[in-house]
Amino acid sequence: MSLLDSTQQASEDLPRHLILTAGDAKVGDFIADHWLRSIQSTCDLHDVDVAVLDYGLSERQRSKLDAAGAMRVPCRKDGHPANLRFRDAAKLLTERRYGNVLMTDGGDLIVQTDISPLLRQSRDRIGACREPVVFSFVAKHWAGGKRAAPHLRALQQRFTAEPMINVGVLIGPAQAFSALWDCLARFGDSRGQFGTDQLLIAEYLLDRGYDELEPRYNFIPTHRPDGIRVSRGRVFDQHGLIPIVHNAGTISLGRGFARFGVGRFRNMKKRFLLALAKRYQLSYAKRHQRPAAD
């Protein structure tokens, strides 16, 4: 075998990687027009597949994704897509061989720099970002609120006292995602409730161990409101262009940007909300004697 042949064979033997999200018709336009577009316009995808778990996208949305070259995986919607994505990701990852997987929210997240090098790093467990402060008023309403199962109620209480991991961005070896579904599957009756994934996956990673990602790979404006600057629709902090911007919020009023997405006239800062978020962080830091998040 020649050196060229052996190099080509070695390249073919290396597993591809995967960027994955999930959604239904409610978020399908954003996934196609902003999430997918942001990835394809910034990332080196020569060894990376981009897939969407389809929980009832419209035919128009499916056509847009297919035309853009995304892998679309039809799935059964018998719960909330945020929970079901772990079941169907585990199934997909048994059917296809991948190295590392980056799973992200799809309806409120964009990529602004080439994040593909993250996928090519050697990983043996899940990487994620921990939230800088406790948002107890949010945790109490997840997984059915007061109607949640006893263990989930206990987790609600736990995360009114300690910061949790935000599961909007998770990266790790493909085989690690099966364990994430296993910890959710124990509470099948709660898989229709928004926030079940946050509570159970955060518990699993905090108790079993995880790799801390730099916060700029899951940058939530209301969590880190200092120094945000928007220029021609692109979002910067004091370090420069932010790799992954996650406009998270339980309701739209709680999201840090209006007109969020990709485009010159996008990402208008909600200044009053960000000021409130900063005030909350300063108050939290004073109570717990820790510096506010950068």
Summary of the structure (lengths in Angstrom):
residues: 294
radius of gyration: 19.2
end to end distance: 53.9
largest distance: 66.9
contacts: 947
relative contact order: 0.13
helix: 44%
strand: 21%
